[in-house]
């Protein structure tokens, strides 16, 4: 009787498995792990008037709204009589709103159009409304009253249930250039993303910059070398590691101290070399293009309460615990309970998974808001073995 599978087939299968490429190491670049200080978003704010509401405004009951409406009418050449806000008491179709717009981290230039958000102060609904021309200033108007943008346009509500907030798409037009400087005293500062922040990470990034960025005195006129794969970045050329003919000589005026220094678990200060003083953009680009092994991060659970969304890694574990919520009893360790009982299998040596808990809750149709409250309770009790992020 012939054995199955045939030996040649088994040998071919083993050879195929041995030849299968191993998973590639997960690498990333510095631009995915950190940002340059100074390149942050900025919020512009303003107080505006929304018109065109269908009787859902706050004009008749809000004196600040009536005053703002009176000021708007005066600017348009139709002033009302002194102390005559009472003339506007029947204006039910207007509302006082707070307007905000976010300038991107890279800044913005005059004429650029961005979205702006509108929030009612006391109106019942902004449905069908239109934002009247509103000047927007910096986040602290008393310190800097400069008008950076003008906002106006029809309001789009954010949802059927969110009728007091909305957006004006492309309704904010910049009237001033908005620059975000990133170099101070000949240095740039890298700020590690909070998801990767740590002493080990900043130390490794500083070492990476110091080992991969090597500068010769008078650099800037070299040519690209070819042949080997191990490289050290150079302002305008690539020096191959191990090529003694291209490495700096002992008389080269190299920096007396390392370029990069880890200040704490978030910040790395990097000194701009002389050659790059007039090429700051190139320097930042070269530094952020350096690649390294992606730092390992712990498990996370992200909750968006407004939409009821729960996002997490499938390996998130929970500890043995008993949680009661409304008529729901959640137990991850065994025992019995009455009412609506949800048990999570924990017979194995490993801790139960959050994925299994949510699957059990879904089986008995537990609402999203209750699942979120249960996850919060697990976190407060120290039984959620992951970082909890609530947005």
Number of C-alpha atoms within 10 A of each C-alpha: 3 5 6 8 8 9 10 9 11 12 11 11 12 12 11 11 11 10 9 9 8 8 6 6 9 10 10 15 15 22 18 13 20 23 18 21 20 19 15 16 13 16 16 21 24 21 17 26 25 29 21 19 20 14 17 19 28 26 26 18 15 16 15 14 26 26 17 18 23 21 15 18 13 12 10 9 9 11 13 15 10 6 9 13 18 12 12 17 15 13 18 19 19 26 34 27 23 17 26 23 25 16 20 15 16 15 17 18 16 13 13 14 18 19 16 25 23 26 21 22 17 17 24 15 22 31 21 15 24 19 25 17 16 22 21 27 22 20 15 11 14 9 8 10 12 13 18 20 26 18 26 22 19 19 22 19 21 13 10 7 8 12 17 19 21 23 21 22 16 14 22 28 22 21 18 15 13 16 14 16 14 18 18 12 7 13 17 22 23 28 20 24 15 11 13 19 19 15 14 13 20 25 19 14 23 21 17 17 23 16 14 16 18 19 23 20 15 11 14 14 9 15 10 11 13 9 7 11 8 10 15 17 19 19 20 14 15 18 25 21 15 11 12 10 9 14 16 15 12 7 8 12 12 15 14 6 9 14 20 25 20 21 14 16 17 20 24 23 19 22 21 21 21 14 17 17 15 11 13 18 11 14 18 19 12 16 19 19 14 17 17 15 11 16 16 10 9 12 15 18 19 16 19 13 14 8 10 13 13 16 11 16 15 12 14 20 19 23 20 16 15 15 16 14 13 8 9 19 17 21 22 22 17 15 8 10 15 9 9 13 16 21 19 20 16 16 11 7 6 10 17 21 22 23 16 18 22 19 13 18 21 13 10 12 9 13 11 17 14 15 18 19 13 18 23 17 16 19 16 11 12 13 16 23 20 20 14 17 11 12 10
